[in-house]
Every structure is written in structure tokens, then in C-alpha cells.
Amino acid sequence: MYLVTGGAGFIGSNIIETLVKQGERVRVLDNFSNGLESNLTEFAGSIEIVSGDIRDADIVRRAADGAEIVLHLAALGSVPRSIDDPVTSNDVNVGGTMNVLCAARDAGVRRVVFSSSSSVYGENPTLPKDESLQTAPISPYAVSKLAGESYTRVFSRVYDIETVALRYFNVFGPRQRPDAAYAAVIPLFMRAALDGTSVPINGDGTQSRDFTFVENVVRANLLAATAPSQASGGVYNIACGGRFSLLDIVAELEKLSGRSLERDHFPPRAGDIPHSEASIDAARRDLGYEVGVSFADGLARTWESFVAKHAG
């Protein structure tokens, strides 16, 4: 059985959709503070849902009971949110992850796959970024994810449990919310394109990221769950191995929407880095990971889904 923490969220619900289609038994742990119950509606008859917070050790232990694989996605995301409220980010992302690891260990879980972030590289300017680079986090969020990685690595060495950590690079796709207080850039831009309002850009728009369609991340999680035991304790970049600027996204959305979009520039955000791009060689070698959906195809699919959900 798979336990997916944060399963009502954007990435988690996409993973659950695939697991259900594959006929897997799935249990979801979520407190629905960020994730939406509506993300699980179409799978409700095929999954078990435990409503609770990963900061509650008792609930986490109950959710882990009987699980073979834990996909740990529950977290407080967003660099700006962590800067506004570092204490809560730490409580959820570090303390909550400790609860998940301890519960998994005590329940005899075979493997925990931990969702980390490219933000751990911070100000390290080297491109593309590979896992051997020194980490240099510049936000509380990045620190919390690096701490989670360290704990997963230590648990794999000290206890009888396997762990794999995945560093996601700017994931986007269907079910990503444009209305959250700290919404990611692509749904924000799509909301503006759909409404005909100006696109809000922090900085000059030349900053670039390795934008990664969610289907690639789903595949990476399932590969990490079943990879040979030699992968245990490893940390892997999950991305497309390329980069696109914010202005590139605007240009693509102009093509998809068929309208010219005005740009509205704001000061750069604290904790942001200018450029990010991943080497995915290690994930290819150890997990069998390959990019299944390109940035352009993923953006087109996301736009189609976004219009269907939010138009009118």
C-alpha cells in the first residue's frame, strides 16, 4: 500500500490519479490547508483518506500503519511564505518530516520518497546544477528542505528503512492553484492571460528556471519507490534539463491564448535566484528517469486544463 502525505495537493493528487489507474492501494494523509478535497473527488471510492496534520505524530502513525511505500509530499511550500513565517515552515517541513520518518520506521515501511526542492542549491551559480554541488540555501524554505534531505539520508543509514529524496525544479501542471496566497508563476500568468489582465512579473523577467511538467514528477516518484536498493539514501534532481525565462512563458502563453499580454513589472522577490537548470544524469542512471513531457507540450496541456476549469 502507498501512503501519500499531502495527497490532496497539486502534485500529490496527480500521483494518486496514476496510482489508482495502476490498481494500487492508496491512503492519503492531508489536512486540506493547501490541498483541495475536490482534487480527490474522482478517486474517493478507490482511496482511503485520513484527515490530519503531519505535525500530529499520533495521526501520522495511524496513517503509516500497514503502508509499504510512503510518498512524502506534505509541506508548506513557497520561498516568500517561509520568509514571512519561518517558524511555521520549519514546524511543518522539518518537524512534520521527522514525524513521517519515525512513523514509517516504526510501521516497517520499506521506503520513503521525500519531496525536496531545487531551492537547496540557493546562490550557487553553477549551471547545470548536479547533486555534487555544495548547497547554499538562501530562504527558510530551502533550509527546511535541506534538513529533510539530511534526515532521510540519516534514517537510511541508521535504521532499517530505505529513503530517496527528489529535488523538484519548478513543477507546473493541472490542479496547480492560481488563487493561493503564494501561487506559483505559471498559474498566475495563466489567470492573467485568461482574464485579459496584465501579467505580474517580479524583476525584469529574464530570470530562468527548469520548468518541469507534473507528469514527469509523477513518474519520478513511482520510479523512486521501486528503484533498486542501491538508490537508498540518494538525492536526485527531477527536471527537464533545460531552462526558460519568465518572458519565454509570456510569449508561449500569447501563442496559446491568441492575445497580446501586457507585462506589469514589480521588484524582485526576496530569496529568489536569477537562474536555475538541472543535470538529470544521476536520476537517469539510478532511477531510470527520462523526460516524458517537454516544457512546451506541458504548458499547452496545462493551458487546456486551466481554461476548461477556470473559464467563464
Secondary structure, 3 states (H helix, E strand, C coil): CEEEECCCCHHHHHHHHHHHHCCCCEEEEECCCCCCHHHHHHHHHHCEEEECCCCCHHHHHHHHCCCCEEEECCCCCCHHHHHHCHHHHHHHHHHHHHHHHHHHHHHCCCEEEEEEEHHHHCCCCCCCECCCCCCCCCCHHHHHHHHHHHHHHHHHHHCCCEEEEEEECCEECCCCCCCCCCCCHHHHHHHHHHHCCCEEEECCCCCEECCEEHHHHHHHHHHHHHCCHHHCCEEEEECCCCCEEHHHHHHHHHHHHCCCCCEEEECCCCCCCCECCECCHHHHHHHCCCCCCCHHHHHHHHHHHHHHHHCC
